[in-house]
Amino acid sequence: MQTIKAVQEEIIDEFSMFDDWEERYQYMIDLGKSLPLIEEKYKNEDNIIKGCQSKVWVHAEMNDEKIVFTADSDAIITKGIIAILIRVFSNQSPKAIIEADTLFIDEIGLKEHLSLTRANGLVSMIKQLKMYAIAYQTQLN
């Protein structure tokens, strides 16, 4: 099982292969297509991330003391963003998720290439994933 840091390094390497943001956006869209899809029954108000312009649903389940995330979005770029975050945080312990930094987002230049509303949505997504981790961590203690 890879650490969060290792997954982040992998993503930084992948993004550095592309020369421009056109290619990076296309890569994000492709990542979104490979997202572990949320079951229809979890596409409800409770699982919508507040603060996103488009609809983003996230579901979390505890599996062997690791959190497994699934998600979906009605917008292709947003789907790519949540796919990246899930790749980083899924199958990790609540403690690792809570303590993880998200500096890799700045390193791949994602924030500065998003509109303000999408950048705010990105922050909301990270917050929500960490909230799930805090909730599960509380259950473990």
C-alpha positions in Angstrom: 0.0 0.0 0.0 1.5 3.3 -1.1 1.7 6.2 1.3 -0.2 9.5 0.6 3.2 11.2 -0.1 4.1 8.5 -2.6 0.9 8.8 -4.5 1.3 12.6 -4.5 4.8 12.3 -5.9 3.4 10.0 -8.7 0.8 12.6 -9.6 3.5 15.4 -9.7 5.6 13.2 -12.0 2.6 12.5 -14.3 1.7 16.1 -14.6 5.3 17.2 -15.3 5.2 15.0 -18.5 2.8 17.5 -20.1 4.1 20.7 -21.7 1.0 22.8 -21.4 -2.3 23.1 -19.6 -4.4 22.0 -22.5 -2.7 18.5 -22.2 -3.1 18.6 -18.4 -6.8 19.4 -18.6 -7.2 16.5 -21.0 -5.3 14.2 -18.6 -7.6 15.3 -15.8 -10.7 14.6 -17.9 -9.2 11.1 -18.6 -8.6 10.6 -14.9 -12.2 11.5 -14.2 -13.4 8.8 -16.6 -11.5 6.2 -14.5 -13.0 7.4 -11.2 -14.4 4.6 -9.0 -18.0 5.5 -9.4 -20.3 6.1 -6.5 -23.4 3.9 -6.3 -26.6 5.7 -7.4 -28.1 5.4 -3.9 -25.3 7.6 -2.6 -26.0 10.4 -5.1 -28.1 12.3 -2.6 -28.1 15.6 -0.8 -26.2 14.2 2.2 -23.2 13.3 -0.1 -23.1 16.5 -2.1 -20.0 18.6 -1.4 -21.1 22.1 -0.4 -19.1 24.9 -2.0 -18.7 23.4 -5.4 -20.2 25.1 -8.4 -21.0 21.8 -10.1 -22.5 18.8 -8.3 -19.9 16.5 -6.6 -21.0 13.5 -4.6 -18.6 11.7 -2.3 -19.2 8.5 -0.3 -16.8 7.1 2.2 -16.7 3.6 3.8 -14.4 2.2 6.3 -12.7 -1.1 5.2 -10.0 -2.7 7.4 -9.3 0.6 9.1 -8.8 2.3 5.8 -11.2 4.7 4.2 -12.4 3.9 0.7 -13.9 6.8 -1.3 -16.1 6.8 -4.3 -17.4 9.9 -6.1 -19.0 11.4 -9.2 -19.6 14.8 -10.6 -21.8 16.3 -13.3 -18.9 18.3 -14.7 -15.9 16.7 -16.5 -13.1 18.9 -15.0 -14.5 18.6 -11.5 -14.7 14.8 -12.0 -11.0 14.9 -12.8 -10.2 16.9 -9.7 -12.1 14.6 -7.4 -10.5 11.6 -9.1 -7.1 13.0 -8.2 -8.1 13.6 -4.6 -9.6 10.2 -4.3 -6.5 8.6 -5.7 -4.5 10.3 -3.0 -6.7 9.7 0.0 -8.6 6.5 -0.7 -7.4 3.3 1.0 -5.5 5.3 3.6 -6.0 5.4 7.4 -8.1 8.2 8.8 -5.0 9.5 10.7 -2.9 9.6 7.5 -5.6 11.5 5.7 -6.1 14.0 8.6 -2.3 14.6 8.8 -1.7 14.8 5.0 -0.7 18.0 3.4 -2.0 18.9 -0.1 1.1 20.8 -1.3 1.1 18.6 -4.4 -1.8 20.6 -5.7 0.4 23.7 -5.8 3.3 21.8 -7.3 1.2 20.6 -10.3 -0.1 24.2 -10.6 -3.7 23.1 -10.4 -5.0 25.9 -8.2 -3.7 28.8 -10.4 -5.2 27.1 -13.5 -8.7 26.8 -12.1 -11.4 29.5 -12.1 -12.0 31.0 -8.6 -15.2 29.0 -8.1 -13.4 25.7 -9.1 -10.5 26.6 -6.8 -13.0 27.1 -4.0 -14.6 23.8 -4.9 -11.3 22.1 -4.7 -10.8 23.4 -1.2 -14.3 22.2 -0.3 -13.6 18.8 -1.6 -10.4 18.4 0.4 -12.2 19.7 3.5 -15.0 17.1 3.0 -12.6 14.2 2.6 -10.8 15.2 5.7 -14.1 15.6 7.6 -14.9 11.9 6.7 -11.5 11.0 8.0 -12.1 12.9 11.3 -15.4 11.2 11.7 -14.0 7.7 11.2 -10.9 8.5 13.4 -13.3 9.3 16.2 -15.1 5.9 15.8 -11.7 4.2 16.0 -10.7 5.8 19.3 
